[in-house]
Amino acid sequence: SAEPSIHEVAAVLSILKIRHKLSNRCLDHFCRLMRLLKTRNVPKSSAHIKRILLSESKVDFIRPSYFCSKCNRMSTNETNCSNVNCSEYKGFSEKPPVFVLMPLKPQIQNVLSRFPSNYFRQKSNSTSANSSNISEGVVYKKVLENEGEDFISLVMNVDGIEISKSSHSSLWILTFIINELSKPERFQIQNVLVGGIGAGLSKPTRNEMAAYLQPIVSELLSLENECCYKTSDGTHLFLKVFLIAGSMDKPAQALVQNLTEVNGAFGCGKCLIKGITVPTKPESTKKVRVFPIRKNDDHPKLRNNFTYDVKMAIPESFRPKKKNALRDYMYGYMGECHLRDLRYFDVGRSFAFDTLHNLYRGTFSRLLDLWFDAQHRHQPWSLQSRIELINISLCTHKFPSTTYRIPRSILKYYQFKANELRCVLLFGFSSFCMYLPKKYCRHFLLLVIAAHLCESKAITSEQLSQIKILTSQFIYQFPLLYGDRQNVMSVHSIIHLPESIRDFGGVYNYSTFNFESYLGTLRATVHSTRRHALEIQSNIKLLRSSCICINQKSFNFQLSRFIKHIQPNIQNDYPFKVSVPVRLKNIDNDKDRNHNIRSILGHEITLYKTLIFNGIRFTTATYRTDGHKSDSCVKYRIAKKVRFGFITSIIQTSSDRNDCVFHIRDVPINRYLTINVNGNQITCSSVMFGNAEQKHSSFFVRPVDIVEKLAYVFDNSSKTFILFCFPNVLESS
């Protein structure tokens, strides 16, 4: 590999700064040290790094504006309101929130300039009837039918981030992704669009959020008309841009939708359910609003543009004056939602279901509280006295080492991150079902199977119907089992999961997992004590330039490998198409295994316990049996058939380190996880039960024939292995 250029070194140092949350002063010292050690092509300082990386940047930004809380308008002045009729015209009485608008069109051009023109001409080529891509959703197909192929579509996220626990600042960032990019590329730093950044001393009000959205919506309206974009091959494309969906947590959605609070009457952003109030505790005078739906109840009407338009058309003079009466009369609408002006954005159905906050951190987290919290210890569903036993059972589960956030002890469930909750729900259900009463176990399995199906790589129309059956039954049974008091908004939202899949495809197209990951990266760039919005604006430009440089095919190979090691999600795969040698580690000296393999393959072999192939780690089943990690359970192909098993030996068959095979003990699959719901037999093919007997066949398999690694657990009571395929590998591993 050639000596890295100063531009390449600057890009790597920029990523290193983000990875370890280094300050500019620390980066200055690091650069100085490297130069003292006579390292070639090292920038002089953090300022020099910025000059190098931003020398060719063409993305323009607009000066910040300031929100006046008196007249609800944006001001161009930091010291006073620009509105001459406002009481704050002579000077702001308190520090105003600042908003930095970042035009979308130049950012879109920046992304498109890195892809060939034919990349965006593949919308109508899909003939699959079971793809879970967003292009297979009803909404996308409607746009395609009306507009032809000359458009790109966006999904929007709005979320707040905390700079630090000691900081009083509230940062709100409006981001967009381009759906026409491949799934792995949509959320790469250089491809995410940022519409604006708001910073204030508290969470924005509805009027403040409306002021932030107004200029962004105005630009989106102009982008709905054809604009010219130049691609990497020099072709000029005339494309329209449409916002078709929004993905955000409930508080942010309420701000954007301009709805009443989430836990209030008509607080659901998807339907017009009012909810009921019940005592917080038996015999308590305090009440809380909940949202139960029973089987024979009429389903609440869904929100859409029509229901919104009807209410907004009513003159204010005809609306009730009292607060609660007005809220009920307006179905929770507190004012205008600017997104209504967009051609293909529906102010009800376009707000997609978010699995992170509604399914994992919402509903499943609620179930864990019900099962383990001491206040419910006398309830029939309580597992508080069994939590130690459940923890022991969960500790026997094994996950591939590449799994995001392998779960900690269930004793710390209240500290779990969303990815830990996700793993426990998808793969740890058997540990709960061992101790839950039968009807509660069956109810829990409805949620487990629905989660597996909605996360699937491909979703058929039959599976969509099954998800609807599962979620409906889960919602109907929840208040009967746990009582109305526990049927909070996050639980109610489960009933809207099938609608989002129908409209926008698989949930990973629009879940906030990847959005939050991006925001976490931005948070790591902030080190100042003031002007956070402007600092993030500058850091976004720097990050994009660094990532664009790192993803060039000509980028230094050794530095590419370094980046892949410290920050693997920043890079595309194509820089690693260069042949990387197989790495073999930990020689296996077990005499019996060596004797058995040599009796078949001869004596010119060496056995190992670890192999790294194309950056993916595999181990033998006997390697480090303690702990949660195991890279030995695999799905593989042999004779054009897919099979499952455990790697028992890694064999180097010649002096060439690349000439390796796996010896795999096959695990025949006896059955899949199934449930019968009112005569409908629903199968979850990603959860399999396999025979654990030693006498089954074994095969020699080359690394290229491995499909994927699996999670697993051995069920001692039935003497079977439970194998878990990750529903998709985009948000899992």
Steps between C-alpha positions, in 0.01 A plus 500: 500500500634846408585756763179673618445858388449788741132509395457132593676546834278802575186294430614219731590742780157659465332159545732414789394824669133397478564140606669601824320833556824696487510877537668721241777572753565126537512464122746791482730323746465171314599662169794673666623170649479320165695779330766490775537128426568593136182337369444613142190679366352587840289820527630770733186531714124450517457830316731373225290181478189711442666706230616184320165320514274799434703653218271343240176506698215654303209453744377844601335589828280791600569732792324406827164648591344551842152410625296770668261342751282812509397519134598139405718617211861446402732799527827560318638694797649334806423795727145597407192393303484610136124560526447872560157432654641257759567597862846339464597734215720707728674197642436140607410472868665156512738306280303380195523150348722492191423314178750422224332420167696270269366501141415153372554545126881542511521206741295283262726606214802409711364147554387444141835617364658188651273249324457413130175593326383139458510458879171690522330325205414173671170577670274310261737207452395321819273206428516353850165459668652469846768769518495706817672801340318832530448500122258207548278703732162633393605866532814465287308312232243779491774759440656278232164461326432874502847639432685232301860421587643852503488565874671421828323469834594592856429386856526766772606471863475765771667432832660673793844419639660574833847651465600385848335426832627829638385704201170685504491536123243317290607416143243395240614374161284442191650230279400327176605185315468420129301179450645428156843432648571139592411413858859492632579837335194698609628574848866547422616836633579643158150411371279628784337838433459754780219751458569709806629518857315669785662581834338644809485473876202264494294273279349705214138605520252413225526853362878478504498167314255643246740790441786254445297292256362787292815582295580129458150429368529800267816351349342153478209654308742651249682165470172332405549673165765350275855613572821411317761288677835382367611140569851354522503397132422856388134432420247770583182360659179698540349370823219589735546453875214386724483457875287187554552404865607619842658283769541636852418433862161596642595836663673618181209379288254695716705817440524446124136392466391784730301260716415489868737319736551128440342393830200729454163454333539453123876471553549224242652635180355218289136481610226693678483291818410719798587251771353473849619614842557247777645529854879478514461256791198329660303748712719789381341830399775566245422386149693418185381469141531159333401365159355147517321343202297184540403250234142620456581871520474712188850577377583872529500691174843554346650847464555621145504819297120501478439488877765771542355724228148473640609624842735770370221638280287582804534873583639572846184689591303174467738299717444446876683740730578267790829313472379140538188555291712655224745209513220243466320697230821532295599132552820616669615732218663803664564690179631468146748236390718648224573156353139491377603723208721228350362296210551147631521553875190397694485653849372171640622194313835651398621490861649152497515251788828522691613165641765651727264711712167322450591131486828451689545798732123542523288184514765241589657727761151542648461122522833468682385761753176310554680169547787614723394816685433445871173694491348221286638210708153383605364496144456167316746609230782596739840336443681695770574188706632323187728771364818322615393177327408690183838673511680164522301375200568813294872471576510172304402678177785544251527785249739566209780731611387758242159546667424860596484523881485144631256522795625547853351317798120523511549624859591832333202502263407855603833619354467311171564679173255439215730250325524294820121498529483396135730200551316386813158523332603328177722229647440475876127427510544134608654611831185697585258238370645243742354696793211708362150357553377336181262775385764770560762293319272455199421872499873582511569269204257706290736796541815291446383352169363836381843655572680228302265534203504880483883503512530239222717548191194425286132535590230329295137611487416190705751599767356852507157348570658288773662805660159668507345195670782481756500871589119517520484202735782642710313830540161335569641271769730753670237681714334168585827358635673805649206736553405829335744691723803354319373562145706814440560669163810298408299178541209639298733598215573131426166482318634743238805288411336319201394833345859625483623173347226517238583863420880501528631141505713340773543696820878539461435736207382767743579399860692756703787262590717635218385860545600488868835349408562794265398750768731325747787557257412870477478526879855369527625796294380768744749635752414869527294650781296728272391536137437126473286530187776679309760252621294204377442678167876527453564144618245356257695648209826363641355154562353475152823601333693246710259218419495583128881488495513170691247336267690577181628188326849648480519556878810357670439131571678483837309803626180339370566195714569725798169685453316169458639397837422814701176613332366221272169663404662802335617316190343335200609145425664572165835623636547147633453310176878461502581142599558492876689194628317259727615536861534184709546516877519267801629160389275213614712228662215270599631151424166336423392772257836501327493120467143496362558775242837361388346156449279663235713778348852370561783625720584820308249708694492736799199560724413843637235643730456841333479617139442851366367495145425828318501675836247255650599296803419128538590276793458135593221398736751410774680836487421706811178333613455760775345840431230616260701497175528211257587508130453127445129464415446554128257476213678351197444363151593153380378332182279808435313444827503721809591325824589593858771382734802565722861540392698226678833548322675760284741323268791634298541237230832614350782744549280768340322681787208579267433130442270435797182307570258472791396170650136558594276275710158522342194583710180368335206736548198329657258792511460877496347732757124500430184628662133438426282811509130435444574214260782685321829310527777762499860386457815694587765350273786694663464299825584131458514200730775251415605157617796499739606136453867445417440225243383736224692564179796730468626681191813671373403851388706781347474849656335639184204266558415648840181709473492662844569449869217419741412553865403190695416347837489139619165412658593245765141394574431384142864425411476714187682799356295813434664680207425863417559661162523877526187624318724744314868584525461873435424592862620186676851390415 
